[in-house]
Amino acid sequence: MGTENHELKALKCAKCGGSLVKSFRTEYDDDEEENVSIPIAKCSACGREYDQKTEEYYGVFADDLTADKDNSVFKLGVKGTLQNIEYEIIGRIRYQDEDEWEKSTWDEWFAVASDGTYHYFVEEEGEVHSYEDYAPRSIDMESDPGSIEFEGKKIPKSDAFVGRIVFAEGELPWKPEIGEPATMYDFKKDGVKYTIEQSEGEVSITRGVRLSYQDVVSAFGSEREKELFRKTGTMRKNYRRRAVIYLIACIATFLLAAVNCFTSSPVDGVMNAKVDLTSNIMISENGQSMYQSAVLYGPFELDHRECLYNARVSIDESVQKFNREWESFRLMLVPKDRLIKELNNQVSPAAVKNLFDEVDALKEPVECYAMNGDFWDEEGYDDEGYWHESDLSVDDDFVLEKPGSYYTYLELTSQKPRAPASVGVHLERVKSYRYYIILMVVFLGLAFFNRAKARAYNEMPFNIAPE
């Protein structure tokens, strides 16, 4: 029989007969840990409230829950053939999950097959399932208060959910009413999907399988929908292909990073030759006494152009312990030819010291790379008791533009007198695994992006889930 949605609406207050309007109330949500606004229907006369567990609520909010009802490949009167069986769509019921405040609907399309039997197409979240009536070999819904026995399988009654009717149209087996509830159980047995639907003392059981959306569109879609589906499928395929390519690139860069991570090589001779320029000269700054030392190491060879190097400056406690104090440093990498030029070929400890005393005032920098850092060792007490922390190593990366002979100038400022040799300088040629890691992250991000697009891209007027 034919029904219209507006004939099913119940928009009057059961208490006083007043008009019902959309409203909301504020409640504290334990999961969200904040106050949330819950939609309700409310009588404009007596103020009585109706939540989503009442039929009146769905009469008021039916329009919100059915705004997209026409966005479907199925239409009343449409015929289509699946697996050599022709079906005609004759009716539909839309349900809303009673436990959800926001829209959570699914459509049950009623169809009659060419052999005269009824069939059901369930459309939900971009998927279509084909169901048919099923008579189980055994079922017991009453003996156990906590579960249903279905052909030897226990179905917990706690898995039940309630669907409320929010829309109906076409020829249906009964006359539905807006807000009418049905208790449902969805489960799988031996890989087959089953649904038990219980309402007003009646129980119906169906079993079904998921259909390919391509088959559904081919059978029931219009020519326009078929064209849009082809475009959607093509774009999703392209995005999937790109996702695979980027994933392969991600794996390749990861392998390259792993290989290069273990193929770095130290620069020899960095500290083999040295000139002590100053040692523990007391200076005063802001009323605080401290000690300053300076050392020139080199020359040594750096022979790889445009190569990534790692510079590490660290405390060597085998030379002198570092305890409850601080020390700062400045490291400069100085090309030999540039240093000799600045010194006018007069390379002597005194000349080098004078040059670096005024290094910050030079018109052109003598160094090609500079690095600053601090070492510290501290202790104290807080609410959790005694603590002790230290940082005795600093490292940084740089790219060498020009190979050749180099010096390192190390300037130290410490809280206490310290041996300059207690601070070590290490240079290491690093194959660019860090860059590979950056590329790996970029490729991984692109792979995830294209995978998401492959699942979400859609030119159809309704949602299509990935298959």
C-alpha positions as CSV (number, residue, x, y, z in Angstrom):
1,M,0.0,0.0,0.0
2,G,1.2,3.6,-0.5
3,T,2.1,5.8,2.4
4,E,3.3,9.4,2.6
5,N,5.7,10.7,5.2
6,H,3.5,13.7,6.1
7,E,0.7,11.3,7.0
8,L,2.8,9.6,9.6
9,K,3.9,12.6,11.6
10,A,2.9,13.0,15.2
11,L,3.5,16.6,16.2
12,K,1.2,17.1,19.2
13,C,2.1,16.8,22.9
14,A,0.7,13.6,24.4
15,K,0.1,15.5,27.7
16,C,-1.7,18.6,26.7
17,G,-2.1,18.5,22.9
18,G,0.2,21.5,22.4
19,S,2.5,22.0,19.4
20,L,6.0,20.4,19.6
21,V,9.0,22.4,18.6
22,K,12.7,21.6,18.2
23,S,14.8,22.5,21.3
24,F,17.8,21.2,23.2
25,R,19.0,20.6,26.7
26,T,22.5,20.8,28.1
27,E,24.0,17.7,29.9
28,Y,27.5,16.8,31.0
29,D,29.1,14.1,28.8
30,D,31.5,11.8,30.6
31,D,33.2,10.8,27.4
32,E,33.7,14.3,26.1
33,E,34.3,15.6,29.7
34,E,32.3,18.7,28.9
35,N,28.7,20.0,28.6
36,V,27.0,19.1,25.4
37,S,23.8,20.2,23.8
38,I,21.3,17.4,23.2
39,P,18.5,17.9,20.7
40,I,15.0,17.3,22.1
41,A,11.4,17.9,21.1
42,K,9.6,20.2,23.5
43,C,6.0,21.2,24.0
44,S,5.5,24.9,23.4
45,A,2.5,24.9,25.8
46,C,3.4,22.8,28.8
47,G,7.2,22.5,28.4
48,R,7.2,18.7,28.4
49,E,10.4,17.2,26.8
50,Y,10.7,14.3,24.4
51,D,14.1,12.7,23.7
52,Q,15.2,10.3,21.0
53,K,13.6,7.4,22.9
54,T,10.1,8.7,22.2
55,E,8.0,8.6,19.0
56,E,7.2,12.3,19.3
57,Y,10.9,13.2,18.9
58,Y,11.1,11.6,15.5
59,G,8.0,13.4,14.3
60,V,9.6,16.7,15.1
61,F,13.1,15.9,13.7
62,A,12.0,13.7,10.7
63,D,12.7,16.5,8.2
64,D,16.3,16.8,9.5
65,L,16.8,13.0,9.3
66,T,15.4,12.8,5.8
67,A,16.9,15.8,4.1
68,D,19.1,13.6,1.9
69,K,16.5,10.9,1.3
70,D,16.6,11.4,-2.5
71,N,20.4,10.8,-2.7
72,S,20.2,7.2,-3.6
73,V,20.7,4.9,-6.6
74,F,17.4,3.3,-5.7
75,K,14.1,5.0,-6.6
76,L,10.5,3.8,-6.3
77,G,9.5,1.9,-9.5
78,V,13.0,1.4,-10.7
79,K,13.8,-2.0,-12.1
80,G,17.2,-3.7,-12.3
81,T,18.7,-7.1,-12.8
82,L,21.2,-8.7,-10.4
83,Q,22.6,-12.2,-11.0
84,N,19.9,-12.9,-13.7
85,I,17.0,-11.9,-11.4
86,E,15.0,-8.8,-12.1
87,Y,13.9,-6.7,-9.1
88,E,11.5,-3.8,-8.9
89,I,11.8,-1.3,-6.0
90,I,8.4,-0.9,-4.4
91,G,9.0,0.7,-1.0
92,R,11.4,2.1,1.5
93,I,11.7,2.6,5.3
94,R,14.4,4.8,6.8
95,Y,15.6,4.1,10.3
96,Q,17.6,6.2,12.7
97,D,19.7,4.7,15.5
98,E,18.0,5.6,18.7
99,D,21.2,5.9,20.7
100,E,22.7,8.6,18.4
101,W,22.0,12.3,18.9
102,E,23.3,13.1,15.4
103,K,22.1,11.7,12.2
104,S,22.8,8.0,11.9
105,T,20.3,6.5,9.4
106,W,20.0,3.6,7.0
107,D,17.4,2.7,4.3
108,E,15.7,-0.6,3.8
109,W,14.4,-0.8,0.2
110,F,11.7,-3.3,-0.4
111,A,11.8,-5.0,-3.8
112,V,9.8,-7.7,-5.5
113,A,11.7,-10.2,-7.6
114,S,10.6,-11.6,-10.9
115,D,9.6,-14.9,-9.2
116,G,7.2,-13.0,-6.9
117,T,9.4,-13.2,-3.7
118,Y,10.2,-10.2,-1.6
119,H,13.8,-8.9,-1.3
120,Y,15.5,-6.2,0.7
121,F,18.3,-3.9,-0.2
122,V,19.9,-2.2,2.9
123,E,21.8,1.0,2.1
124,E,24.0,2.4,4.9
125,E,27.2,4.4,5.0
126,G,27.9,4.0,1.3
127,E,27.4,0.2,1.3
128,V,24.5,-1.9,-0.1
129,H,23.6,-5.3,1.2
130,S,21.2,-7.7,-0.3
131,Y,18.9,-9.5,2.2
132,E,16.2,-12.2,1.9
133,D,13.9,-13.8,4.4
134,Y,15.4,-16.7,6.3
135,A,13.9,-19.5,8.4
136,P,16.6,-20.7,10.9
137,R,16.9,-24.3,11.8
138,S,16.6,-23.3,15.4
139,I,16.2,-20.1,17.4
140,D,15.5,-19.4,21.1
141,M,15.0,-15.8,22.2
142,E,13.4,-16.4,25.6
143,S,15.1,-19.1,27.6
144,D,18.3,-17.2,28.3
145,P,17.7,-13.6,29.5
146,G,21.2,-12.6,28.4
147,S,21.5,-14.1,24.9
148,I,19.7,-15.5,21.9
149,E,20.4,-19.0,20.6
150,F,20.6,-19.0,16.8
151,E,21.4,-22.3,15.2
152,G,23.8,-23.1,18.0
153,K,25.4,-19.6,18.1
154,K,24.9,-17.3,21.1
155,I,24.0,-13.8,20.3
156,P,24.4,-11.5,23.4
157,K,21.3,-9.4,23.9
158,S,23.5,-6.5,24.9
159,D,24.4,-6.3,21.2
160,A,20.9,-5.2,20.4
161,F,20.3,-1.7,19.1
162,V,17.0,0.1,18.4
163,G,16.1,1.7,15.1
164,R,13.4,4.3,14.9
165,I,11.3,4.8,11.7
166,V,11.8,8.4,10.4
167,F,10.4,8.0,6.9
168,A,8.4,5.5,4.8
169,E,7.1,5.4,1.2
170,G,5.7,3.0,-1.3
171,E,4.2,-0.4,-0.9
172,L,5.1,-1.9,2.5
173,P,4.1,-5.1,4.4
174,W,2.6,-3.0,7.2
175,K,1.6,0.6,7.9
176,P,4.6,2.1,9.7
177,E,4.5,5.1,12.0
178,I,7.1,7.8,12.6
179,G,9.1,7.0,15.7
180,E,8.0,3.3,15.7
181,P,10.9,1.3,17.3
182,A,12.4,-2.0,16.2
183,T,15.0,-3.9,18.2
184,M,17.7,-5.3,15.9
185,Y,20.6,-7.7,16.1
186,D,23.2,-7.7,13.3
187,F,25.7,-10.5,13.4
188,K,27.7,-12.9,11.3
189,K,27.6,-16.7,11.3
190,D,29.9,-18.8,9.1
191,G,30.8,-15.7,7.1
192,V,27.1,-14.8,6.4
193,K,25.4,-11.7,7.7
194,Y,22.1,-12.1,9.5
195,T,19.7,-9.6,11.0
196,I,17.0,-10.3,13.6
197,E,14.4,-7.6,13.8
198,Q,11.9,-7.6,16.7
199,S,8.9,-5.2,16.9
200,E,5.5,-5.4,18.6
201,G,5.9,-9.1,19.3
202,E,6.8,-10.0,15.7
203,V,10.2,-11.3,14.8
204,S,11.7,-11.3,11.3
205,I,15.0,-12.8,10.2
206,T,17.0,-12.0,7.1
207,R,20.3,-13.0,5.8
208,G,22.4,-11.3,3.2
209,V,25.6,-10.3,1.5
210,R,27.3,-7.1,0.5
211,L,26.8,-6.1,-3.1
212,S,29.4,-4.4,-5.3
213,Y,28.3,-0.8,-5.8
214,Q,29.3,-1.2,-9.4
215,D,26.7,-4.0,-9.8
216,V,24.1,-1.9,-8.1
217,V,24.7,1.2,-10.2
218,S,24.8,-0.9,-13.4
219,A,21.4,-2.5,-12.4
220,F,19.5,0.4,-11.0
221,G,21.3,3.6,-11.9
222,S,20.5,6.2,-14.5
223,E,22.8,6.8,-17.4
224,R,24.0,9.9,-15.6
225,E,24.8,8.0,-12.5
226,K,26.6,5.3,-14.4
227,E,28.8,8.0,-16.0
228,L,29.6,9.6,-12.7
229,F,30.3,6.2,-11.2
230,R,32.8,5.5,-14.0
231,K,34.6,8.8,-13.3
232,T,34.6,8.1,-9.6
233,G,36.1,4.6,-10.1
234,T,38.7,6.0,-12.5
235,M,39.8,8.7,-10.1
236,R,39.9,6.3,-7.1
237,K,42.0,3.9,-9.1
238,N,44.4,6.7,-10.0
239,Y,44.7,7.7,-6.3
240,R,45.3,4.1,-5.3
241,R,48.0,3.8,-7.9
242,R,49.7,6.9,-6.7
243,A,49.4,5.7,-3.1
244,V,51.2,2.5,-4.0
245,I,53.9,4.4,-5.9
246,Y,54.5,6.7,-2.9
247,L,54.5,3.8,-0.5
248,I,57.2,2.1,-2.6
249,A,59.2,5.3,-2.7
250,C,58.7,5.5,1.1
251,I,60.1,2.0,1.6
252,A,63.0,2.7,-0.8
253,T,64.0,5.9,1.0
254,F,63.7,4.1,4.3
255,L,66.1,1.4,3.1
256,L,68.5,4.0,1.8
257,A,68.4,5.8,5.1
258,A,69.0,2.6,7.0
259,V,72.0,1.8,4.7
260,N,73.5,5.3,4.9
261,C,72.9,5.4,8.7
262,F,75.6,2.8,9.1
263,T,78.0,4.1,6.5
264,S,79.2,7.4,8.1
265,S,83.0,7.8,8.5
266,P,84.9,9.9,11.0
267,V,87.3,12.6,9.8
268,D,90.8,11.7,10.9
269,G,93.3,14.1,12.5
270,V,90.9,16.7,13.7
271,M,92.6,17.0,17.1
272,N,96.1,15.6,16.2
273,A,97.8,19.0,16.0
274,K,96.9,21.9,18.3
275,V,98.0,25.3,19.4
276,D,96.9,26.4,22.9
277,L,96.1,30.1,22.5
278,T,94.9,30.8,26.1
279,S,94.3,28.7,29.1
280,N,92.0,29.5,32.0
281,I,92.3,33.3,31.8
282,M,90.0,34.7,34.4
283,I,87.5,37.2,33.2
284,S,84.6,39.0,34.8
285,E,81.2,39.6,33.3
286,N,78.3,41.2,35.2
287,G,80.2,40.8,38.4
288,Q,80.7,37.1,37.9
289,S,84.2,35.5,37.5
290,M,84.7,32.9,34.9
291,Y,87.6,31.3,33.0
292,Q,88.3,31.4,29.3
293,S,90.5,29.2,27.1
294,A,91.1,28.9,23.3
295,V,92.6,26.2,21.2
296,L,93.4,26.0,17.4
297,Y,93.3,22.4,16.0
298,G,94.6,21.4,12.6
299,P,95.2,21.5,9.8
300,F,93.2,18.5,8.6
301,E,91.6,17.5,5.4
302,L,87.9,17.6,4.4
303,D,87.8,16.3,0.9
304,H,84.1,15.8,-0.1
305,R,82.3,18.7,-1.8
306,E,78.6,19.3,-1.0
307,C,78.8,16.6,1.6
308,L,76.9,16.5,4.9
309,Y,79.1,16.6,8.0
310,N,78.2,16.2,11.6
311,A,80.1,18.3,14.2
312,R,80.1,17.1,17.8
313,V,81.6,18.8,20.8
314,S,81.6,16.9,24.0
315,I,83.0,16.7,27.5
316,D,85.7,14.0,27.9
317,E,85.4,13.0,31.6
318,S,88.4,10.7,31.3
319,V,90.4,13.9,31.1
320,Q,88.5,15.9,33.8
321,K,85.3,15.2,35.6
322,F,82.4,17.6,35.0
323,N,80.5,18.1,38.3
324,R,77.9,20.7,39.3
325,E,79.1,23.3,36.8
326,W,78.6,24.8,33.4
327,E,80.8,25.5,30.4
328,S,80.0,27.1,27.0
329,F,81.8,26.9,23.8
330,R,82.2,28.4,20.3
331,L,83.5,26.3,17.5
332,M,84.6,27.7,14.2
333,L,85.6,25.8,11.1
334,V,88.2,27.9,9.3
335,P,89.7,27.2,5.8
336,K,93.5,27.1,5.9
337,D,93.9,29.4,2.9
338,R,91.5,32.0,4.4
339,L,93.4,31.9,7.7
340,I,96.8,32.3,6.1
341,K,95.5,35.2,4.0
342,E,94.1,37.0,7.1
343,L,97.5,36.5,8.8
344,N,99.5,37.6,5.8
345,N,101.4,34.3,5.9
346,Q,102.6,35.0,9.4
347,V,101.2,31.9,11.2
348,S,102.3,32.0,14.8
349,P,100.4,31.5,18.1
350,A,100.5,35.2,18.9
351,A,99.2,36.2,15.5
352,V,96.5,33.6,15.6
353,K,95.5,34.7,19.1
354,N,95.3,38.3,18.1
355,L,93.2,37.4,15.0
356,F,90.6,35.5,17.0
357,D,90.5,38.1,19.7
358,E,89.2,40.5,17.0
359,V,87.4,37.9,14.9
360,D,83.9,39.4,15.5
361,A,85.2,42.8,14.2
362,L,86.5,41.4,10.8
363,K,84.8,42.8,7.7
364,E,84.6,39.3,6.2
365,P,84.2,36.2,8.3
366,V,87.2,34.0,8.6
367,E,85.1,30.9,9.3
368,C,82.9,29.0,6.9
369,Y,80.9,27.4,9.7
370,A,80.3,28.2,13.4
371,M,78.6,26.4,16.2
372,N,77.7,27.4,19.8
373,G,76.6,25.4,22.7
374,D,76.6,24.8,26.5
375,F,77.4,21.9,28.8
376,W,75.9,21.7,32.3
377,D,75.5,19.5,35.3
378,E,72.8,20.3,37.9
379,E,71.1,18.9,40.9
380,G,68.3,19.9,43.3
381,Y,65.2,18.9,45.1
382,D,61.5,19.2,44.1
383,D,58.2,17.6,45.1
384,E,59.4,14.3,43.9
385,G,62.7,14.4,45.8
386,Y,66.3,14.7,44.6
387,W,67.1,15.2,40.9
388,H,70.3,15.3,38.9
389,E,70.5,16.2,35.2
390,S,73.4,17.0,32.8
391,D,74.1,17.6,29.2
392,L,77.6,16.9,28.1
393,S,77.4,16.7,24.3
394,V,76.2,19.0,21.5
395,D,76.1,18.2,17.8
396,D,75.1,19.9,14.6
397,D,75.0,19.2,10.9
398,F,76.5,21.3,8.1
399,V,77.2,21.0,4.4
400,L,80.8,21.5,3.3
401,E,80.8,23.7,0.1
402,K,84.5,23.4,-0.7
403,P,87.0,20.6,0.1
404,G,90.4,21.4,1.3
405,S,92.5,21.9,4.5
406,Y,90.8,23.3,7.6
407,Y,91.4,24.4,11.1
408,T,89.0,24.3,14.0
409,Y,89.0,27.2,16.5
410,L,87.5,26.2,19.9
411,E,86.8,28.9,22.4
412,L,85.7,27.8,25.9
413,T,84.2,29.7,28.8
414,S,83.7,27.9,32.1
415,Q,82.5,28.4,35.6
416,K,85.6,26.7,37.0
417,P,89.1,26.3,35.7
418,R,89.1,23.4,33.2
419,A,91.6,21.7,31.0
420,P,91.0,22.6,27.4
421,A,91.7,19.0,26.4
422,S,88.7,17.9,28.4
423,V,86.5,19.1,25.5
424,G,86.7,17.0,22.4
425,V,85.9,18.0,18.8
426,H,84.7,15.3,16.4
427,L,83.8,15.6,12.8
428,E,82.1,12.9,10.9
429,R,81.2,12.6,7.2
430,V,77.6,11.6,7.1
431,K,75.9,10.1,4.1
432,S,72.6,12.0,3.9
433,Y,70.4,9.6,5.7
434,R,68.6,12.5,7.4
435,Y,67.5,13.8,4.1
436,Y,66.3,10.3,3.2
437,I,64.3,10.3,6.4
438,I,62.7,13.6,5.5
439,L,61.9,12.3,2.0
440,M,60.5,9.1,3.6
441,V,58.1,11.1,5.8
442,V,57.0,13.2,2.8
443,F,56.4,10.1,0.7
444,L,54.6,8.4,3.6
445,G,52.4,11.5,4.0
446,L,51.6,11.5,0.2
447,A,50.8,7.8,0.4
448,F,48.3,8.3,3.2
449,F,46.8,11.4,1.5
450,N,46.3,9.5,-1.8
451,R,45.0,6.4,0.0
452,A,42.4,8.7,1.8
453,K,41.5,10.3,-1.5
454,A,41.1,6.8,-3.1
455,R,38.6,6.0,-0.4
456,A,36.8,9.3,-0.3
457,Y,36.8,10.7,-3.8
458,N,33.2,10.7,-5.1
459,E,31.3,12.5,-7.9
460,M,28.1,10.7,-7.1
461,P,25.3,12.5,-5.2
462,F,25.4,9.9,-2.5
463,N,28.2,8.2,-0.5
464,I,30.0,5.2,-1.9
465,A,32.2,3.2,0.5
466,P,35.5,1.7,-0.7
467,E,35.3,-1.9,-1.7
